[in-house]
Amino acid sequence: MYTMKIKIVFVLFVGIAFCVYGCGKSFDDSATELGVTFGEPAVGDRQNPSFETDISPILTQRCALAGCHVANGPEDVDLRTYATLQMGGEHGPIVIAGNAKESELVEEIVKGKMPPDGSPLEVSEIQLIIDWINSGAKRN
């Protein structure tokens, strides 16, 4: 009985310690570390990034690969086209037009969860995605 209580206390202690010291960086900490901003578009003179010219090439080259975010991919998120991007995935929308900070797509990229294999997106690519979403996530 005494051994069981010690085990329970130990497991609780380890769990609390992990959450306090090892749960990872917050979204805001990750964004600050990367140097991305969520205010007005911040990349050069690009006030309105274009989906077709700027965003689609990033998504199709880095995310919409065989076995990744294509039809029947993880979480049913398909990043091959504007229409499928807007459909979101199993858990709903991944892009909230006008609010990149609340968009799951941005959160996954900024926290370094996506892409899971290979190198992370360049900061300039992440900023373009943020700026595009903040400017309304239009199909332009």
Phi and psi in degrees as GROMACS dihedral restraints (atoms count N, CA, C in turn):
[ dihedral_restraints ]
;  ai    aj    ak    al  type     phi  dphi    fc
    3     4     5     6     1   -62.3    20    10
    4     5     6     7     1   -40.5    20    10
    6     7     8     9     1   -62.5    20    10
    7     8     9    10     1   -38.8    20    10
    9    10    11    12     1   -64.2    20    10
   10    11    12    13     1   -41.4    20    10
   12    13    14    15     1   -64.6    20    10
   13    14    15    16     1   -40.5    20    10
   15    16    17    18     1   -62.8    20    10
   16    17    18    19     1   -42.3    20    10
   18    19    20    21     1   -62.4    20    10
   19    20    21    22     1   -43.1    20    10
   21    22    23    24     1   -63.6    20    10
   22    23    24    25     1   -45.7    20    10
   24    25    26    27     1   -61.6    20    10
   25    26    27    28     1   -42.7    20    10
   27    28    29    30     1   -62.0    20    10
   28    29    30    31     1   -46.5    20    10
   30    31    32    33     1   -62.1    20    10
   31    32    33    34     1   -43.6    20    10
   33    34    35    36     1   -61.4    20    10
   34    35    36    37     1   -44.0    20    10
   36    37    38    39     1   -61.7    20    10
   37    38    39    40     1   -46.0    20    10
   39    40    41    42     1   -63.2    20    10
   40    41    42    43     1   -42.1    20    10
   42    43    44    45     1   -62.3    20    10
   43    44    45    46     1   -45.6    20    10
   45    46    47    48     1   -65.4    20    10
   46    47    48    49     1   -44.4    20    10
   48    49    50    51     1   -60.5    20    10
   49    50    51    52     1   -40.8    20    10
   51    52    53    54     1   -62.3    20    10
   52    53    54    55     1   -44.9    20    10
   54    55    56    57     1   -68.2    20    10
   55    56    57    58     1   -34.5    20    10
   57    58    59    60     1   -74.4    20    10
   58    59    60    61     1   -41.4    20    10
   60    61    62    63     1  -108.0    20    10
   61    62    63    64     1   -16.9    20    10
   63    64    65    66     1  -132.0    20    10
   64    65    66    67     1    14.3    20    10
   66    67    68    69     1   -76.0    20    10
   67    68    69    70     1    -4.8    20    10
   69    70    71    72     1    94.6    20    10
   70    71    72    73     1   175.5    20    10
   72    73    74    75     1   -76.2    20    10
   73    74    75    76     1   151.4    20    10
   75    76    77    78     1   -76.2    20    10
   76    77    78    79     1   166.0    20    10
   78    79    80    81     1   -57.8    20    10
   79    80    81    82     1   -46.1    20    10
   81    82    83    84     1   -63.0    20    10
   82    83    84    85     1   -40.7    20    10
   84    85    86    87     1   -63.2    20    10
   85    86    87    88     1   -42.4    20    10
   87    88    89    90     1   -63.5    20    10
   88    89    90    91     1   -43.0    20    10
   90    91    92    93     1   -63.7    20    10
   91    92    93    94     1   -43.2    20    10
   93    94    95    96     1   -63.4    20    10
   94    95    96    97     1   -44.0    20    10
   96    97    98    99     1   -61.3    20    10
   97    98    99   100     1   -39.3    20    10
   99   100   101   102     1   -71.0    20    10
  100   101   102   103     1   -31.5    20    10
  102   103   104   105     1    91.3    20    10
  103   104   105   106     1    18.5    20    10
  105   106   107   108     1   -87.4    20    10
  106   107   108   109     1   153.1    20    10
  108   109   110   111     1  -124.3    20    10
  109   110   111   112     1   155.0    20    10
  111   112   113   114     1  -113.4    20    10
  112   113   114   115     1     8.2    20    10
  114   115   116   117     1   -83.9    20    10
  115   116   117   118     1  -138.4    20    10
  117   118   119   120     1   -61.9    20    10
  118   119   120   121     1   153.6    20    10
  120   121   122   123     1   -48.6    20    10
  121   122   123   124     1   133.3    20    10
  123   124   125   126     1  -118.7    20    10
  124   125   126   127     1     4.6    20    10
  126   127   128   129     1  -101.3    20    10
  127   128   129   130     1   107.2    20    10
  129   130   131   132     1    50.6    20    10
  130   131   132   133     1  -135.4    20    10
  132   133   134   135     1   -95.2    20    10
  133   134   135   136     1     8.7    20    10
  135   136   137   138     1   -75.7    20    10
  136   137   138   139     1    96.2    20    10
  138   139   140   141     1   -84.3    20    10
  139   140   141   142     1   -29.4    20    10
  141   142   143   144     1  -135.6    20    10
  142   143   144   145     1    86.2    20    10
  144   145   146   147     1   -57.3    20    10
  145   146   147   148     1   145.4    20    10
  147   148   149   150     1   -97.4    20    10
  148   149   150   151     1   136.1    20    10
  150   151   152   153     1   -61.5    20    10
  151   152   153   154     1   -50.3    20    10
  153   154   155   156     1   -64.1    20    10
  154   155   156   157     1   -42.5    20    10
  156   157   158   159     1   -85.8    20    10
  157   158   159   160     1   -39.5    20    10
  159   160   161   162     1  -105.2    20    10
  160   161   162   163     1   -47.3    20    10
  162   163   164   165     1   -84.6    20    10
  163   164   165   166     1   -48.9    20    10
  165   166   167   168     1   -54.7    20    10
  166   167   168   169     1   -45.0    20    10
  168   169   170   171     1   -60.6    20    10
  169   170   171   172     1   -36.8    20    10
  171   172   173   174     1   -64.7    20    10
  172   173   174   175     1   -49.4    20    10
  174   175   176   177     1   -65.3    20    10
  175   176   177   178     1   -41.5    20    10
  177   178   179   180     1   -74.1    20    10
  178   179   180   181     1   -29.9    20    10
  180   181   182   183     1   -83.9    20    10
  181   182   183   184     1   -28.5    20    10
  183   184   185   186     1  -113.7    20    10
  184   185   186   187     1   -20.6    20    10
  186   187   188   189     1  -124.1    20    10
  187   188   189   190     1   -38.0    20    10
  189   190   191   192     1   -92.6    20    10
  190   191   192   193     1    65.3    20    10
  192   193   194   195     1  -108.5    20    10
  193   194   195   196     1   163.0    20    10
  195   196   197   198     1   -53.0    20    10
  196   197   198   199     1   127.6    20    10
  198   199   200   201     1    85.0    20    10
  199   200   201   202     1    -5.9    20    10
  201   202   203   204     1  -110.7    20    10
  202   203   204   205     1  -129.2    20    10
  204   205   206   207     1   -86.3    20    10
  205   206   207   208     1    70.5    20    10
  207   208   209   210     1  -127.2    20    10
  208   209   210   211     1  -175.9    20    10
  210   211   212   213     1   -51.6    20    10
  211   212   213   214     1   134.2    20    10
  213   214   215   216     1    63.5    20    10
  214   215   216   217     1    24.0    20    10
  216   217   218   219     1   -83.6    20    10
  217   218   219   220     1  -171.0    20    10
  219   220   221   222     1   -56.5    20    10
  220   221   222   223     1   134.3    20    10
  222   223   224   225     1    58.2    20    10
  223   224   225   226     1    15.2    20    10
  225   226   227   228     1    58.9    20    10
  226   227   228   229     1    29.9    20    10
  228   229   230   231     1   -94.6    20    10
  229   230   231   232     1   119.0    20    10
  231   232   233   234     1  -115.9    20    10
  232   233   234   235     1   115.0    20    10
  234   235   236   237     1  -104.7    20    10
  235   236   237   238     1    19.8    20    10
  237   238   239   240     1   -76.1    20    10
  238   239   240   241     1   -31.8    20    10
  240   241   242   243     1  -136.5    20    10
  241   242   243   244     1   165.8    20    10
  243   244   245   246     1   -60.2    20    10
  244   245   246   247     1   -44.5    20    10
  246   247   248   249     1   -61.2    20    10
  247   248   249   250     1   -44.8    20    10
  249   250   251   252     1   -72.6    20    10
  250   251   252   253     1   -32.6    20    10
  252   253   254   255     1   -61.6    20    10
  253   254   255   256     1   -44.3    20    10
  255   256   257   258     1   -68.1    20    10
  256   257   258   259     1   -23.2    20    10
  258   259   260   261     1   -69.5    20    10
  259   260   261   262     1   -24.8    20    10
  261   262   263   264     1    77.4    20    10
  262   263   264   265     1  -146.4    20    10
  264   265   266   267     1  -141.8    20    10
  265   266   267   268     1  -156.6    20    10
  267   268   269   270     1   -56.9    20    10
  268   269   270   271     1   -31.8    20    10
  270   271   272   273     1  -104.8    20    10
  271   272   273   274     1    15.9    20    10
  273   274   275   276     1   105.3    20    10
  274   275   276   277     1  -161.7    20    10
  276   277   278   279     1   -63.1    20    10
  277   278   279   280     1   146.5    20    10
  279   280   281   282     1  -111.3    20    10
  280   281   282   283     1    -8.7    20    10
  282   283   284   285     1  -125.7    20    10
  283   284   285   286     1   123.7    20    10
  285   286   287   288     1  -107.7    20    10
  286   287   288   289     1   101.3    20    10
  288   289   290   291     1   -53.3    20    10
  289   290   291   292     1   129.0    20    10
  291   292   293   294     1    86.4    20    10
  292   293   294   295     1    -3.9    20    10
  294   295   296   297     1  -144.6    20    10
  295   296   297   298     1    77.7    20    10
  297   298   299   300     1   -62.7    20    10
  298   299   300   301     1   -33.5    20    10
  300   301   302   303     1   -64.5    20    10
  301   302   303   304     1   -25.7    20    10
  303   304   305   306     1   -99.7    20    10
  304   305   306   307     1     2.5    20    10
  306   307   308   309     1   -86.6    20    10
  307   308   309   310     1   125.6    20    10
  309   310   311   312     1   -59.2    20    10
  310   311   312   313     1   -36.5    20    10
  312   313   314   315     1   -55.3    20    10
  313   314   315   316     1   -47.2    20    10
  315   316   317   318     1   -67.7    20    10
  316   317   318   319     1   -42.9    20    10
  318   319   320   321     1   -58.8    20    10
  319   320   321   322     1   -45.8    20    10
  321   322   323   324     1   -62.9    20    10
  322   323   324   325     1   -38.3    20    10
  324   325   326   327     1   -74.0    20    10
  325   326   327   328     1   -46.8    20    10
  327   328   329   330     1   -64.6    20    10
  328   329   330   331     1   -39.2    20    10
  330   331   332   333     1   -76.1    20    10
  331   332   333   334     1    -4.0    20    10
  333   334   335   336     1    81.3    20    10
  334   335   336   337     1    12.3    20    10
  336   337   338   339     1   -77.3    20    10
  337   338   339   340     1   -26.8    20    10
  339   340   341   342     1  -128.7    20    10
  340   341   342   343     1   141.5    20    10
  342   343   344   345     1   -71.0    20    10
  343   344   345   346     1   145.0    20    10
  345   346   347   348     1   -72.0    20    10
  346   347   348   349     1   -28.7    20    10
  348   349   350   351     1  -114.9    20    10
  349   350   351   352     1   145.2    20    10
  351   352   353   354     1    85.7    20    10
  352   353   354   355     1  -169.2    20    10
  354   355   356   357     1   -81.2    20    10
  355   356   357   358     1   150.9    20    10
  357   358   359   360     1   -69.6    20    10
  358   359   360   361     1   164.2    20    10
  360   361   362   363     1   -62.1    20    10
  361   362   363   364     1   150.9    20    10
  363   364   365   366     1   -66.5    20    10
  364   365   366   367     1   151.3    20    10
  366   367   368   369     1   -57.9    20    10
  367   368   369   370     1   -39.5    20    10
  369   370   371   372     1   -63.9    20    10
  370   371   372   373     1   -34.6    20    10
  372   373   374   375     1   -69.1    20    10
  373   374   375   376     1   -42.2    20    10
  375   376   377   378     1   -62.6    20    10
  376   377   378   379     1   -43.9    20    10
  378   379   380   381     1   -63.6    20    10
  379   380   381   382     1   -38.0    20    10
  381   382   383   384     1   -61.1    20    10
  382   383   384   385     1   -43.7    20    10
  384   385   386   387     1   -62.7    20    10
  385   386   387   388     1   -44.9    20    10
  387   388   389   390     1   -59.6    20    10
  388   389   390   391     1   -48.8    20    10
  390   391   392   393     1   -62.5    20    10
  391   392   393   394     1   -39.8    20    10
  393   394   395   396     1   -63.3    20    10
  394   395   396   397     1   -46.3    20    10
  396   397   398   399     1   -64.8    20    10
  397   398   399   400     1   -45.7    20    10
  399   400   401   402     1   -63.0    20    10
  400   401   402   403     1   -27.1    20    10
  402   403   404   405     1   -87.9    20    10
  403   404   405   406     1    11.0    20    10
  405   406   407   408     1   113.6    20    10
  406   407   408   409     1    -1.8    20    10
  408   409   410   411     1    50.0    20    10
  409   410   411   412     1    48.6    20    10
  411   412   413   414     1   -83.2    20    10
  412   413   414   415     1   157.4    20    10
  414   415   416   417     1   -89.9    20    10
  415   416   417   418     1    87.3    20    10
